[in-house]
Amino acid sequence: MSRTLMKIPVFLMAFLFSTAAYVLAAEAPENYTVWDRMPAEAAVNVKLKIQAPVTLYAAPKSSNISGTISVNEIVDRISCVVYTHPNRHAVKVLKTTRAYKYQHSSNPQFITLYPGTIIHLLQYTGEGTYLGLWNGQLLWWLQGYNISGFTTANTNAPWGTYIGEATTADLGIDFWMCLRKSDGTVGWAHPTDYPKGTFSQYWK
């Protein structure tokens, strides 16, 4: 068999591998819901002092009003939800790297990601890190600042390259918070409907 014929299967395998990787990116969920993880470096269960009138809804994305919150009221944040679109935010792994399998663990477990693997970003998690998704498994604490071509990242040693849609650092998520008033009223608020600083953490 000639060397030319021997090379054909090699090129074919390389093509199929590359194609399969990008097919995985296309098959990622269009919509994904993350419960009880703030899209920032912040705890979910805290007290908040409200700095502007807030409307509470019976459920996230609902139009049914369950109550209102007045200025200077102190409320408890008891839950949150992030709606995100992973199929828009693909990253191709460039070099072997590890991701945390769980958010919290006394004995951390890792998933090894190999070059050519396609993963998808779900949401920002604070301090330059992101939550990702691969093969149905959540990937915690991915270093967004070491992904080339992603927002304003400028890295000399990237572990991955962004191949998704143009986006901002927050990935265009839809974020809702569940708040409980002192009288027991519970409802959901949509922070992007209000000025920055409306929901201030209360430390007393």
C-alpha positions as CSV (number, residue, x, y, z in Angstrom):
1,M,0.0,0.0,0.0
2,S,1.4,3.4,-0.9
3,R,2.1,6.1,1.7
4,T,-0.5,8.3,0.0
5,L,-3.2,5.7,0.6
6,M,-2.1,5.2,4.1
7,K,-2.5,8.9,4.9
8,I,-6.1,9.0,3.7
9,P,-7.6,7.3,6.9
10,V,-5.5,9.6,9.1
11,F,-6.8,12.8,7.4
12,L,-10.4,11.3,7.4
13,M,-10.2,10.6,11.1
14,A,-8.9,14.1,11.8
15,F,-11.7,15.6,9.8
16,L,-14.4,13.5,11.6
17,F,-13.0,14.3,15.0
18,S,-13.0,18.0,14.2
19,T,-16.5,17.8,12.8
20,A,-17.8,15.8,15.8
21,A,-16.4,18.5,18.2
22,Y,-18.4,21.2,16.5
23,V,-21.5,19.1,16.2
24,L,-21.4,18.8,20.0
25,A,-21.4,22.6,20.2
26,A,-24.5,22.8,18.0
27,E,-26.3,20.2,20.1
28,A,-25.8,22.0,23.4
29,P,-29.1,23.0,25.1
30,E,-30.6,26.3,23.8
31,N,-31.9,27.1,27.3
32,Y,-30.5,26.1,30.6
33,T,-31.6,27.0,34.2
34,V,-29.3,27.4,37.1
35,W,-30.9,27.6,40.6
36,D,-29.4,29.2,43.7
37,R,-26.1,30.4,42.2
38,M,-25.6,34.1,42.0
39,P,-24.0,35.5,38.8
40,A,-21.3,37.1,40.9
41,E,-19.1,36.5,43.9
42,A,-22.0,36.7,46.4
43,A,-24.0,34.5,48.7
44,V,-27.7,33.8,47.9
45,N,-29.0,33.9,51.5
46,V,-28.5,37.5,52.7
47,K,-30.5,40.5,53.9
48,L,-31.0,43.3,51.5
49,K,-32.0,47.0,52.1
50,I,-34.2,48.1,49.2
51,Q,-33.3,51.6,47.7
52,A,-36.2,52.0,45.3
53,P,-39.8,50.7,45.1
54,V,-39.7,47.0,43.9
55,T,-42.5,44.9,42.5
56,L,-42.6,41.2,43.5
57,Y,-44.0,38.5,41.1
58,A,-45.5,35.1,41.9
59,A,-42.8,33.3,39.9
60,P,-39.8,34.2,37.7
61,K,-41.0,35.6,34.3
62,S,-44.5,35.8,35.7
63,S,-46.8,38.9,35.3
64,N,-48.8,38.0,38.4
65,I,-47.9,40.5,41.1
66,S,-47.6,39.0,44.6
67,G,-46.5,42.2,46.5
68,T,-44.4,45.3,46.6
69,I,-41.4,46.5,48.6
70,S,-41.0,50.1,49.7
71,V,-37.8,52.1,49.9
72,N,-35.6,51.3,53.0
73,E,-37.4,48.0,53.7
74,I,-35.2,45.1,54.8
75,V,-35.9,41.8,53.1
76,D,-34.3,38.3,52.9
77,R,-33.0,36.9,49.6
78,I,-33.9,33.2,49.9
79,S,-33.3,32.0,46.3
80,C,-32.3,33.0,42.8
81,V,-32.4,31.6,39.3
82,V,-30.4,32.2,36.2
83,Y,-31.8,31.5,32.7
84,T,-28.9,31.1,30.2
85,H,-28.3,30.0,26.6
86,P,-25.3,27.6,26.5
87,N,-25.5,26.8,22.8
88,R,-24.5,30.4,22.1
89,H,-21.3,30.4,24.2
90,A,-19.0,27.6,23.0
91,V,-15.3,27.3,24.0
92,K,-12.9,25.0,22.3
93,V,-10.2,23.5,24.7
94,L,-6.7,24.3,23.5
95,K,-4.7,22.4,26.1
96,T,-5.4,19.8,28.7
97,T,-7.0,21.5,31.7
98,R,-9.0,20.5,34.8
99,A,-12.3,21.8,36.0
100,Y,-14.0,21.3,39.4
101,K,-16.8,18.8,39.3
102,Y,-18.7,20.4,42.2
103,Q,-19.1,23.9,43.6
104,H,-18.2,23.0,47.1
105,S,-16.2,20.0,48.3
106,S,-13.8,19.2,51.1
107,N,-12.1,16.8,48.8
108,P,-12.3,18.4,45.3
109,Q,-13.0,16.2,42.3
110,F,-12.0,17.2,38.9
111,I,-12.9,16.6,35.3
112,T,-10.0,16.6,32.8
113,L,-10.7,18.5,29.5
114,Y,-8.6,17.5,26.5
115,P,-7.7,19.6,23.5
116,G,-10.5,19.7,20.9
117,T,-13.2,19.3,23.5
118,I,-16.1,21.7,23.1
119,I,-17.7,23.1,26.3
120,H,-20.3,25.8,26.9
121,L,-20.3,28.7,29.3
122,L,-23.4,29.1,31.5
123,Q,-22.9,32.1,33.7
124,Y,-20.3,34.3,35.5
125,T,-19.5,33.2,39.0
126,G,-17.2,36.0,40.2
127,E,-13.5,36.8,40.3
128,G,-13.1,36.1,36.6
129,T,-14.5,32.6,36.7
130,Y,-17.4,30.9,34.9
131,L,-19.8,28.0,35.3
132,G,-19.7,25.7,32.2
133,L,-21.4,22.7,30.8
134,W,-19.9,19.6,29.1
135,N,-21.8,16.4,28.3
136,G,-24.4,17.2,30.9
137,Q,-21.9,17.8,33.6
138,L,-21.4,21.2,35.3
139,L,-17.9,22.6,35.3
140,W,-17.1,25.0,38.1
141,W,-14.5,27.8,38.4
142,L,-13.5,27.9,34.7
143,Q,-11.0,30.8,34.2
144,G,-12.7,33.2,31.9
145,Y,-9.7,35.4,31.8
146,N,-7.7,32.6,30.2
147,I,-10.1,32.1,27.3
148,S,-8.7,33.8,24.2
149,G,-11.1,35.8,22.1
150,F,-13.6,36.1,24.9
151,T,-14.9,39.6,25.8
152,T,-11.9,41.7,27.0
153,A,-9.7,38.7,28.0
154,N,-6.1,39.3,27.1
155,T,-4.1,36.2,28.0
156,N,-0.7,34.8,27.1
157,A,-1.5,31.3,28.1
158,P,-5.1,30.4,27.1
159,W,-6.5,27.0,28.0
160,G,-9.4,27.6,25.5
161,T,-10.6,29.8,22.7
162,Y,-14.1,31.3,22.4
163,I,-16.0,30.1,19.3
164,G,-19.5,31.3,20.3
165,E,-21.6,34.3,19.5
166,A,-20.4,37.7,20.3
167,T,-21.4,38.5,23.9
168,T,-20.7,40.5,27.0
169,A,-19.1,39.2,30.2
170,D,-22.4,38.3,31.8
171,L,-23.4,36.2,28.7
172,G,-26.8,37.9,28.4
173,I,-28.4,35.9,31.2
174,D,-31.9,36.5,32.7
175,F,-31.5,36.7,36.5
176,W,-34.3,36.7,39.1
177,M,-34.2,36.8,42.9
178,C,-36.7,35.4,45.4
179,L,-37.3,37.9,48.3
180,R,-39.2,37.5,51.6
181,K,-40.5,40.5,53.4
182,S,-40.8,40.8,57.2
183,D,-44.6,40.1,57.0
184,G,-43.9,36.8,55.2
185,T,-44.8,37.9,51.7
186,V,-42.6,36.1,49.2
187,G,-42.1,37.0,45.5
188,W,-39.6,37.3,42.7
189,A,-37.8,40.5,41.6
190,H,-36.0,41.1,38.3
191,P,-32.9,43.2,39.2
192,T,-32.3,44.5,35.6
193,D,-35.6,46.4,35.9
194,Y,-34.2,48.7,38.5
195,P,-31.3,51.1,38.9
196,K,-27.9,49.8,40.0
197,G,-27.7,49.8,43.8
198,T,-31.4,49.1,44.4
199,F,-30.7,45.9,46.2
200,S,-28.0,46.7,48.7
201,Q,-26.7,44.1,51.1
202,Y,-27.7,44.9,54.7
203,W,-25.0,44.0,57.3
204,K,-26.7,44.7,60.6
